[in-house]
Amino acid sequence: MKRLERLVWCACLAFSMALVSVVARKTTAQNSLTLPESRGKQIYLRGTSPSGKDILAYVGDSALEMPGSSMPCANCHGLDGQGKPEGSINPSNITWELLTKPYGLTHPDGRKHPPYTDRALELAITRGTDPAGNRLLNVMPRYVMSRPDLDDLVAYLGKLGKDRDPGVSESAIVIGLAVPARGALAELGQAIRAVTTACFDDVNTQGGIYNRRIELKFAETADTAAGTRVNVERLIRDEQVFALTGTVIAGAENEIIPLMAERGVPLIGPVTLYPQTTFPMNREVFYLLSGIDGQARVLIDFTLQKPELKNANIAVVYPQKEITAKIIEAINDQCGKDRLSPPQTYPYAAGSLAVAEITKQLKQANRQVVIFLGSGDEALSLMREAQKVDWYPFIFLLGSSGGAEMLQAPSGFNGKIFLSFPTTPADQTAAGIKDFRALAEKYKLPSKHLAAQLSAFTAARLLVEALRRAGKDLSREKLIRALEELYDYQTGLTPPITYGPNRRIGAMGAYVITVDLDAKQFVPASDWINLNN
């Protein structure tokens, strides 16, 4: 078992370093909705305007004002417009065929009215009246929105319950995957592609999802972020992809994440070191684990768990890059939350660490904790220089930075080197490993890039679980809501996964690992540190 754990540690380190290198280098139904109808669909489902303009809802006799996002139409009338009875309230069926019956409608309470027209729908939405001028129930909000938004919403109501998202037919669900196919990361891409293909093939041999086969379509990531976006956008458009999984977006986050929002395509388990979770949240993208900013936050929390570090002077030594600037922002924010003084920063030009000068400055300032954001080799050179001047601070590293080279650190740093990891071998249950091994043997999966394969396998399995929970009448919105309902979901290979309407990182936190320099191995230094607490 220890041998397996060592293999997994090495795989995790190699996978993280591969992502760093990416950042450094850089037969289905067609969607019948028009552009106005697509905009109207967002208003119906979410109560928000694609233009960014305000939508307000006024409820009850007192006309309580609320944002439209708190009272979207779909909350009561359902994704299909059939109505969702709740308690004593029975919202109306608002499908177009019912609303426009030539002879009008008679409701259970005796209310009668002629068929709806576009103008009558506008009055129902904005004034709360039916085509006969009768007042609708007080629980029906009256909405205030721009004229273009109102036109778009009415346009979509004409298609409500009849539109089907791209990539879904009676016999298939089309899923997309984009991975490197050339260069240094080609082998990594092949491993992700192999395990994802095997996972879906295995599901198909068992009958698929409600008798629909999962069809996997592929695209190649490019050398540039813009090129990757072009390839992914082409994949979505030409193959009519319903959702994506396991796609390598490291280094192209700023291109791919907005694309998912623009196209309304869910992406489950993207491969990245930096999940984008800033406001406004991108609701289409679901990450498995915390990124490097979250792992850095955990290191700050960890100082509070060790009595000898509670009042330590903290320094951050970092190369001047865009990504490290974001990590420092996260560190400062976490220090504020933990009521700690912000650390002193020591920047250096990327690739040009003046190790003697930095070490001298740190020692003179009596920095007891050094959070080092450079490479593992640079961290090792810093520790060797510190040894020369008989100075041994605590060294904090991200798992993506420190690899097996940490085992070669000077002996004076024994028990003083700490790394944060979003997952460890301890998360892997016997059942989880058994399932993965069975798949690997059945489909002859590659022996390399184990951490990448475990990540892709978990992402694919999460997607399959959500597809099943979404039901036979599948839509992207139902898939998103099914994912949002996952709570403490046991994957058998990662910490428990939880999503929610305002949460898109499944496991929010990390572990801290230390280095036993005598035994030349990594050992746990903390339990799971949860960033939600």
KESEFI-116881 format. One record per residue (C-alpha): residue in one letter; x, y, z; residue number from 1. Coordinates in steps of 0.001 Angstrom, whole numbers, always signed. Layout:
<pts>
PT resn       u       v       w resi
PT    a       X       Y       Z  NUM
...
</pts>
This chain:
<pts>
PT resn       u       v       w resi
PT    m      +0      +0      +0    1
PT    k   +2880   +2373    +809    2
PT    r   +4275   +1755   -2653    3
PT    l    +902   +2702   -4178    4
PT    e    +771   +5876   -2087    5
PT    r   +4263   +6860   -3248    6
PT    l   +3202   +6282   -6841    7
PT    v    +125   +8459   -6356    8
PT    w   +2186  +11218   -4701    9
PT    c   +4644  +11187   -7570   10
PT    a   +1759  +11205  -10047   11
PT    c     +98  +14149   -8297   12
PT    l   +3340  +16116   -8306   13
PT    a   +3988  +15346  -11964   14
PT    f    +415  +16283  -12904   15
PT    s    +655  +19601  -11067   16
PT    m   +3966  +20415  -12718   17
PT    a   +2520  +19532  -16120   18
PT    l    -214  +22104  -15541   19
PT    v   +2380  +24686  -14571   20
PT    s   +4118  +24068  -17887   21
PT    v    +829  +24576  -19724   22
PT    v    +347  +27941  -18020   23
PT    a   +3889  +28882  -18801   24
PT    r   +3656  +27942  -22498   25
PT    k    +518  +28577  -23098   26
PT    t  -26836  +12656  -34899   27
PT    t  -28408  +15265  -32538   28
PT    a  -31223  +17830  -32330   29
PT    q  -30426  +21354  -33466   30
PT    n  -31183  +24310  -31206   31
PT    s  -34213  +25908  -32801   32
PT    l  -34130  +29092  -30714   33
PT    t  -33517  +32428  -32382   34
PT    l  -31195  +34927  -30714   35
PT    p  -34103  +36857  -29076   36
PT    e  -35608  +33564  -27881   37
PT    s  -32245  +32516  -26411   38
PT    r  -32027  +35809  -24532   39
PT    g  -35607  +35353  -23357   40
PT    k  -34736  +31875  -22098   41
PT    q  -32133  +33347  -19752   42
PT    i  -34697  +35814  -18400   43
PT    y  -37242  +33020  -17883   44
PT    l  -34795  +30658  -16191   45
PT    r  -32683  +33071  -14148   46
PT    g  -34505  +36390  -13912   47
PT    t  -31461  +38206  -15258   48
PT    s  -30981  +40195  -18448   49
PT    p  -28284  +39183  -20974   50
PT    s  -27731  +42922  -21457   51
PT    g  -26960  +43403  -17774   52
PT    k  -29944  +45734  -17259   53
PT    d  -31968  +45465  -14068   54
PT    i  -35021  +43232  -13831   55
PT    l  -37180  +43856  -10739   56
PT    a  -40046  +41829   -9289   57
PT    y  -42844  +43324   -7150   58
PT    v  -44766  +40862   -4984   59
PT    g  -48047  +41103   -3053   60
PT    d  -50341  +43991   -2204   61
PT    s  -47456  +45832    -583   62
PT    a  -45448  +45553   -3821   63
PT    l  -42344  +44254   -2066   64
PT    e  -39420  +44920   -4422   65
PT    m  -37007  +42100   -5121   66
PT    p  -34369  +41446   -7803   67
PT    g  -35743  +39377  -10667   68
PT    s  -33082  +36745   -9985   69
PT    s  -34852  +35991   -6680   70
PT    m  -38152  +35324   -8454   71
PT    p  -37435  +33915  -11931   72
PT    c  -40445  +32583  -13846   73
PT    a  -39049  +29029  -13834   74
PT    n  -39116  +28869  -10040   75
PT    c  -42897  +28499  -10048   76
PT    h  -43818  +27582  -13614   77
PT    g  -41023  +25051  -14032   78
PT    l  -38425  +24578  -16727   79
PT    d  -41125  +23293  -19076   80
PT    g  -43857  +25800  -18153   81
PT    q  -46161  +23113  -16761   82
PT    g  -46260  +24657  -13284   83
PT    k  -44803  +23387  -10020   84
PT    p  -47471  +22982   -7303   85
PT    e  -46121  +23943   -3893   86
PT    g  -48260  +23870    -748   87
PT    s  -51605  +25523   -1480   88
PT    i  -50234  +27342   -4530   89
PT    n  -50768  +25793   -7952   90
PT    p  -48997  +27916  -10596   91
PT    s  -50605  +27968  -14027   92
PT    n  -49497  +25957  -17013   93
PT    i  -48086  +28656  -19300   94
PT    t  -47152  +26593  -22350   95
PT    w  -48051  +28411  -25542   96
PT    e  -50560  +25799  -26773   97
PT    l  -52589  +26149  -23578   98
PT    l  -52398  +29934  -23331   99
PT    t  -53575  +30433  -26922  100
PT    k  -56476  +27936  -27064  101
PT    p  -58981  +29498  -29483  102
PT    y  -61882  +29325  -27037  103
PT    g  -59950  +30697  -24092  104
PT    l  -59450  +29152  -20668  105
PT    t  -61535  +28424  -17588  106
PT    h  -59465  +27974  -14440  107
PT    p  -60327  +25729  -11437  108
PT    d  -61321  +28809   -9404  109
PT    g  -63860  +29827  -12068  110
PT    r  -61773  +32596  -13599  111
PT    k  -62306  +32825  -17376  112
PT    h  -60491  +34733  -20070  113
PT    p  -59942  +34778  -23849  114
PT    p  -56751  +33330  -25381  115
PT    y  -53513  +35167  -24701  116
PT    t  -51857  +37371  -27304  117
PT    d  -48366  +38857  -27189  118
PT    r  -49833  +42077  -25729  119
PT    a  -51856  +40161  -23147  120
PT    l  -48713  +38306  -22065  121
PT    e  -46897  +41606  -21615  122
PT    l  -49712  +42835  -19333  123
PT    a  -49673  +39599  -17346  124
PT    i  -45927  +39933  -16825  125
PT    t  -45833  +43652  -15995  126
PT    r  -49289  +44346  -14454  127
PT    g  -50488  +40955  -13207  128
PT    t  -53699  +40776  -15245  129
PT    d  -55115  +38138  -17614  130
PT    p  -56643  +38851  -21090  131
PT    a  -60037  +39617  -19477  132
PT    g  -58506  +42133  -17096  133
PT    n  -58826  +39845  -14070  134
PT    r  -56152  +40176  -11383  135
PT    l  -53767  +37235  -11174  136
PT    l  -52880  +35751   -7784  137
PT    n  -50899  +38017   -5452  138
PT    v  -48035  +35528   -5459  139
PT    m  -47545  +36235   -9169  140
PT    p  -44859  +38946   -9313  141
PT    r  -45197  +42006  -11509  142
PT    y  -41956  +42540  -13346  143
PT    v  -40233  +45702  -14449  144
PT    m  -37736  +45259  -17267  145
PT    s  -36560  +47017  -20389  146
PT    r  -38667  +46886  -23540  147
PT    p  -36109  +44692  -25393  148
PT    d  -35992  +42254  -22462  149
PT    l  -39788  +42057  -22351  150
PT    d  -39916  +41363  -26096  151
PT    d  -37303  +38623  -25708  152
PT    l  -39178  +36989  -22817  153
PT    v  -42455  +36949  -24739  154
PT    a  -40631  +35520  -27765  155
PT    y  -39260  +32662  -25650  156
PT    l  -42639  +31884  -24075  157
PT    g  -43772  +30900  -27557  158
PT    k  -41163  +28111  -27510  159
PT    l  -41407  +27195  -23821  160
PT    g  -41281  +23434  -23308  161
PT    k  -40619  +22711  -26979  162
PT    d  -36989  +23698  -27420  163
PT    r  -34290  +21086  -26967  164
PT    d  -30683  +21920  -26244  165
PT    p  -28041  +20957  -28801  166
PT    g  -26429  +17576  -28316  167
PT    v  -29510  +15705  -27117  168
PT    s  -31544  +13319  -29251  169
PT    e  -33717  +10311  -28476  170
PT    s  -30695   +8045  -28787  171
PT    a  -27609  +10081  -27861  172
PT    i  -26007  +12731  -25680  173
PT    v  -22972  +14437  -27223  174
PT    i  -20166  +15340  -24803  175
PT    g  -17022  +17264  -25768  176
PT    l  -13407  +16951  -24625  177
PT    a  -10448  +19163  -25579  178
PT    v   -6923  +18008  -24702  179
PT    p   -3349  +18516  -25948  180
PT    a   -2551  +16266  -28903  181
PT    r    +941  +17473  -29836  182
PT    g   +4107  +18594  -28134  183
PT    a   +5308  +17866  -24615  184
PT    l   +1799  +17381  -23231  185
PT    a    +519  +15044  -25950  186
PT    e    +979  +11994  -23740  187
PT    l    -980  +13680  -20947  188
PT    g   -3778  +14471  -23395  189
PT    q   -3838  +10897  -24652  190
PT    a   -4192   +9601  -21086  191
PT    i   -7137  +11934  -20349  192
PT    r   -8773  +11007  -23642  193
PT    a   -8308   +7276  -23013  194
PT    v   -9838   +7238  -19533  195
PT    t  -12762   +9508  -20500  196
PT    t  -13532   +7345  -23528  197
PT    a  -13353   +4191  -21399  198
PT    c  -15651   +5641  -18746  199
PT    f  -18373   +6549  -21255  200
PT    d  -17971   +3295  -23207  201
PT    d  -18511   +1445  -19950  202
PT    v  -21710   +3400  -19292  203
PT    n  -22910   +2681  -22840  204
PT    t  -22409   -1075  -22430  205
PT    q  -24769    -887  -19448  206
PT    g  -27546    +795  -21424  207
PT    g  -26382   +4399  -21437  208
PT    i  -28362   +7180  -19750  209
PT    y  -32096   +6509  -20136  210
PT    n  -31249   +4471  -23257  211
PT    r  -29189   +7288  -24713  212
PT    r  -25588   +6558  -25662  213
PT    i  -22909   +9050  -24684  214
PT    e  -21042  +10135  -27806  215
PT    l  -17657  +11706  -27105  216
PT    k  -16323  +14314  -29541  217
PT    f  -12778  +15682  -29420  218
PT    a  -10881  +18888  -30065  219
PT    e   -7204  +19729  -29722  220
PT    t   -5960  +22490  -27461  221
PT    a   -3618  +24954  -29138  222
PT    d    -313  +26614  -28292  223
PT    t   -2111  +29864  -27480  224
PT    a   -5178  +30620  -25375  225
PT    a   -6885  +32267  -28348  226
PT    g   -6217  +29215  -30490  227
PT    t   -7670  +26917  -27826  228
PT    r  -10819  +29035  -27706  229
PT    v  -11224  +28809  -31477  230
PT    n  -10896  +25025  -31365  231
PT    v  -13306  +24598  -28453  232
PT    e  -15845  +26967  -30007  233
PT    r  -15639  +25011  -33269  234
PT    l  -16176  +21761  -31344  235
PT    i  -19288  +23140  -29633  236
PT    r  -20710  +24535  -32858  237
PT    d  -19867  +21856  -35405  238
PT    e  -20486  +18809  -33218  239
PT    q  -23497  +20327  -31427  240
PT    v  -22018  +19488  -28030  241
PT    f  -24356  +19329  -25031  242
PT    a  -21645  +19627  -22328  243
PT    l  -17890  +19275  -21879  244
PT    t  -15865  +17328  -19353  245
PT    g  -12218  +17014  -18311  246
PT    t  -11067  +19664  -20790  247
PT    v   -7552  +21059  -20313  248
PT    i   -8011  +24813  -19921  249
PT    a   -4824  +25582  -17947  250
PT    g   -3363  +28776  -19387  251
PT    a   -6536  +29494  -21381  252
PT    e   -8960  +30146  -18504  253
PT    n   -9643  +33748  -19544  254
PT    e  -10721  +32549  -22985  255
PT    i  -12593  +29330  -22220  256
PT    i  -14551  +30282  -19093  257
PT    p  -16360  +33254  -20742  258
PT    l  -17025  +31056  -23792  259
PT    m  -18960  +28575  -21646  260
PT    a  -21153  +31395  -20361  261
PT    e  -21685  +32846  -23835  262
PT    r  -22716  +29493  -25286  263
PT    g  -24497  +28226  -22162  264
PT    v  -22498  +24980  -22227  265
PT    p  -21800  +23184  -18912  266
PT    l  -18168  +22208  -18294  267
PT    i  -17489  +19632  -15585  268
PT    g  -14054  +19066  -14089  269
PT    p  -11829  +21311  -16248  270
PT    v   -8102  +20772  -15802  271
PT    t   -6708  +24004  -14381  272
PT    l   -4618  +25331  -11518  273
PT    y   -6715  +28455  -11194  274
PT    p  -10523  +28058  -10945  275
PT    q  -12321  +31278  -11862  276
PT    t  -14759  +31950   -9012  277
PT    t  -14916  +35736   -8958  278
PT    f  -18217  +37648   -9043  279
PT    p  -20321  +37317  -11115  280
PT    m  -19983  +33552  -10855  281
PT    n  -19873  +31564  -14063  282
PT    r  -22685  +29099  -13411  283
PT    e  -21778  +26763  -16293  284
PT    v  -18371  +25649  -14975  285
PT    f  -18010  +23093  -12153  286
PT    y  -14515  +22511  -10736  287
PT    l  -13485  +19426   -8783  288
PT    l  -10860  +20843   -6419  289
PT    s   -9450  +24101   -5102  290
PT    g   -6901  +25854   -7283  291
PT    i   -3576  +27281   -6242  292
PT    d   -5213  +30350   -4699  293
PT    g   -7284  +28094   -2437  294
PT    q   -4216  +26032   -1572  295
PT    a   -2406  +29237    -609  296
PT    r   -5327  +30240   +1625  297
PT    v   -5065  +26882   +3385  298
PT    l   -1401  +27545   +4200  299
PT    i   -2455  +30751   +5966  300
PT    d   -5128  +28873   +7949  301
PT    f   -2528  +26237   +8804  302
PT    t    -415  +28787  +10677  303
PT    l   -3284  +29184  +13144  304
PT    q   -3223  +25450  +13894  305
PT    k    +431  +25419  +14971  306
PT    p   +1092  +27286  +18237  307
PT    e   +4663  +28136  +17229  308
PT    l   +3392  +29880  +14063  309
PT    k    +417  +31851  +15384  310
PT    n   +2364  +35109  +15717  311
PT    a   +5028  +34376  +13134  312
PT    n   +6309  +37045  +10758  313
PT    i   +5292  +35824   +7295  314
PT    a   +7023  +36638   +4031  315
PT    v   +5965  +35847    +486  316
PT    v   +8755  +35374   -2046  317
PT    y   +7432  +35257   -5587  318
PT    p   +8330  +35650   -9264  319
PT    q   +6612  +38592  -10914  320
PT    k   +3901  +36911  -12986  321
PT    e    +190  +37492  -13463  322
PT    i    -718  +34219  -11788  323
PT    t   +1391  +34868   -8678  324
PT    a    -209  +38298   -8308  325
PT    k   -3570  +36541   -7977  326
PT    i   -2167  +34154   -5375  327
PT    i    -846  +37062   -3292  328
PT    e   -4248  +38719   -3516  329
PT    a   -5795  +35511   -2137  330
PT    i   -3172  +35318    +652  331
PT    n   -3834  +38909   +1724  332
PT    d   -7585  +38331   +1654  333
PT    q   -7246  +35201   +3806  334
PT    c   -5005  +37026   +6264  335
PT    g   -7776  +39597   +6630  336
PT    k  -10350  +36870   +7275  337
PT    d   -8057  +35228   +9836  338
PT    r   -7244  +38612  +11464  339
PT    l   -3571  +38323  +10622  340
PT    s   -1261  +41070   +9486  341
PT    p    -596  +40923   +5738  342
PT    p   +2776  +39329   +4932  343
PT    q   +5767  +41239   +3629  344
PT    t   +6346  +40542     -51  345
PT    y   +9670  +39932   -1789  346
PT    p   +9251  +39923   -5578  347
PT    y  +11903  +38923   -8076  348
PT    a  +12098  +38829  -11861  349
PT    a  +10849  +35475  -13119  350
PT    g  +13783  +33141  -13670  351
PT    s  +16248  +35481  -11920  352
PT    l  +16160  +34729   -8204  353
PT    a  +19042  +36489   -6444  354
PT    v  +19120  +33835   -3762  355
PT    a  +21900  +35287   -1579  356
PT    e  +20353  +38763   -1458  357
PT    i  +16798  +37484    -804  358
PT    t  +18060  +35179   +1956  359
PT    k  +19943  +38048   +3596  360
PT    q  +16860  +40280   +3539  361
PT    l  +14613  +37587   +4965  362
PT    k  +16979  +36736   +7807  363
PT    q  +17540  +40370   +8754  364
PT    a  +13773  +40930   +8864  365
PT    n  +13399  +37823  +11064  366
PT    r  +10818  +36218   +8803  367
PT    q   +9915  +32932  +10489  368
PT    v   +7605  +31700   +7709  369
PT    v   +8455  +31994   +4026  370
PT    i   +5700  +31270   +1524  371
PT    f   +7669  +30549   -1636  372
PT    l   +5799  +30752   -4958  373
PT    g   +8666  +30034   -7325  374
PT    s   +9796  +26669   -8655  375
PT    g  +10861  +23730   -6530  376
PT    d  +14470  +24078   -7691  377
PT    e  +14486  +27753   -6678  378
PT    a  +13046  +26879   -3268  379
PT    l  +15780  +24282   -2826  380
PT    s  +18474  +26824   -3694  381
PT    l  +16969  +29236   -1147  382
PT    m  +17108  +26577   +1594  383
PT    r  +20706  +25698    +749  384
PT    e  +21674  +29351    +951  385
PT    a  +19840  +29646   +4287  386
PT    q  +21819  +26680   +5585  387
PT    k  +25054  +28543   +4846  388
PT    v  +24038  +31327   +7243  389
PT    d  +22574  +28909   +9816  390
PT    w  +18992  +30146   +9347  391
PT    y  +16067  +27700   +9173  392
PT    p  +12633  +29318   +8714  393
PT    f   +9476  +27363   +7964  394
PT    i   +9082  +27007   +4190  395
PT    f   +5548  +26896   +2762  396
PT    l   +5021  +25733    -824  397
PT    l   +2151  +24938   -3141  398
PT    g   +1992  +21313   -4244  399
PT    s   +2319  +22480   -7846  400
PT    s   +5702  +24034   -7024  401
PT    g   +7415  +21550   -4753  402
PT    g   +8118  +18107   -6114  403
PT    a  +10408  +15212   -5299  404
PT    e  +13335  +17660   -5128  405
PT    m  +12071  +18682   -1664  406
PT    l  +13334  +15327    -410  407
PT    q  +16855  +16662   -1066  408
PT    a  +16468  +19713   +1179  409
PT    p  +19122  +20379   +3876  410
PT    s  +18556  +18305   +7022  411
PT    g  +18068  +21433   +9116  412
PT    f  +14696  +21907   +7405  413
PT    n  +13394  +18523   +8552  414
PT    g   +9796  +19070   +9705  415
PT    k   +9903  +22671   +8511  416
PT    i   +8782  +22242   +4897  417
PT    f   +5024  +22281   +4282  418
PT    l   +3133  +21860   +1008  419
PT    s    -590  +22191    +319  420
PT    f   -2416  +19637   -1842  421
PT    p   -6115  +19606   -2809  422
PT    t   -6233  +15822   -2496  423
PT    t   -4096  +13003   -1089  424
PT    p   -3999   +9202   -1277  425
PT    a   -6025   +9157   +1963  426
PT    d   -9075  +10308     -50  427
PT    q   -8983   +7142   -2121  428
PT    t  -11289   +4454    -774  429
PT    a  -10879    +751   -1487  430
PT    a  -14058    +862   -3594  431
PT    g  -12872   +3902   -5550  432
PT    i   -9508   +2341   -6365  433
PT    k  -11199    -958   -7244  434
PT    d  -13532    +766   -9722  435
PT    f  -10698   +2620  -11397  436
PT    r   -8450    -420  -11583  437
PT    a  -11268   -2492  -13091  438
PT    l  -11774    +137  -15793  439
PT    a   -8026    +401  -16397  440
PT    e   -7677   -3337  -16865  441
PT    k  -10800   -3706  -19007  442
PT    y   -9855    -909  -21410  443
PT    k   -6038   -1216  -21207  444
PT    l   -5523   +2342  -19982  445
PT    p   -2030   +3897  -20061  446
PT    s    +178   +3399  -17017  447
PT    k   +1428   +7002  -17010  448
PT    h    -183  +10250  -15835  449
PT    l   -2148   +8527  -13076  450
PT    a   -3220  +11775  -11355  451
PT    a   -4582  +13180  -14635  452
PT    q   -6458   +9948  -15270  453
PT    l   -8003   +9974  -11781  454
PT    s   -9123  +13580  -12297  455
PT    a  -10668  +12852  -15708  456
PT    f  -12295   +9669  -14389  457
PT    t  -13853  +11573  -11476  458
PT    a  -15117  +14357  -13761  459
PT    a  -16716  +11859  -16143  460
PT    r  -18342   +9945  -13297  461
PT    l  -19732  +13180  -11815  462
PT    l  -21192  +14093  -15191  463
PT    v  -22818  +10658  -15532  464
PT    e  -24317  +10944  -12039  465
PT    a  -25734  +14391  -12820  466
PT    l  -27142  +13216  -16167  467
PT    r  -28990  +10443  -14351  468
PT    r  -30330  +12818  -11729  469
PT    a  -31420  +15316  -14395  470
PT    g  -33878  +12753  -15768  471
PT    k  -34962  +11616  -19196  472
PT    d  -36303  +15038  -20228  473
PT    l  -32759  +16372  -20355  474
PT    s  -31642  +19972  -20724  475
PT    r  -28532  +21931  -19851  476
PT    e  -30454  +23778  -17161  477
PT    k  -31577  +20507  -15582  478
PT    l  -28001  +19235  -15679  479
PT    i  -26755  +22377  -13924  480
PT    r  -29446  +22087  -11265  481
PT    a  -28682  +18403  -10747  482
PT    l  -25018  +19260  -10181  483
PT    e  -26003  +22038   -7775  484
PT    e  -27873  +19455   -5685  485
PT    l  -24809  +17255   -5155  486
PT    y  -23953  +17370   -1463  487
PT    d  -21076  +15534    +202  488
PT    y  -20970  +13248   -2828  489
PT    q  -18444  +10463   -2350  490
PT    t  -16319   +9899   -5436  491
PT    g  -13995   +7411   -3770  492
PT    l  -10987   +9233   -5252  493
PT    t  -11245  +12819   -3975  494
PT    p  -12566  +14631    -922  495
PT    p  -16407  +14681    -860  496
PT    i  -17880  +16902   -3574  497
PT    t  -20498  +19567   -2824  498
PT    y  -21922  +22125   -5224  499
PT    g  -24706  +24661   -4813  500
PT    p  -26329  +27683   -6486  501
PT    n  -23420  +29843   -5278  502
PT    r  -20675  +27229   -5167  503
PT    r  -18699  +25858   -8083  504
PT    i  -15680  +24218   -6415  505
PT    g  -16586  +20719   -5298  506
PT    a  -13976  +20337   -2542  507
PT    m  -13213  +23759   -1041  508
PT    g  -10005  +23282    +873  509
PT    a   -6761  +21335    +950  510
PT    y   -4403  +19239   +3038  511
PT    v   -1006  +20299   +4317  512
PT    i   +1838  +17812   +3875  513
PT    t   +5294  +17933   +5411  514
PT    v   +8571  +16324   +4347  515
PT    d  +10303  +13687   +6452  516
PT    l  +13880  +14219   +5300  517
PT    d  +15181  +11260   +7293  518
PT    a  +12757   +8775   +5726  519
PT    k  +12712  +10646   +2394  520
PT    q   +8930  +10743   +2153  521
PT    f   +5904  +13026   +2341  522
PT    v   +3734  +12673   +5439  523
PT    p    +448  +14356   +6492  524
PT    a    +746  +17509   +8595  525
PT    s   -2965  +18308   +8864  526
PT    d   -6423  +16922   +8341  527
PT    w   -8585  +18430   +5611  528
PT    i   -8696  +22215   +6076  529
PT    n  -12109  +23387   +4913  530
PT    l  -12240  +26902   +3473  531
PT    n  -16017  +27046   +3908  532
PT    n  -15714  +27265   +7694  533
</pts>
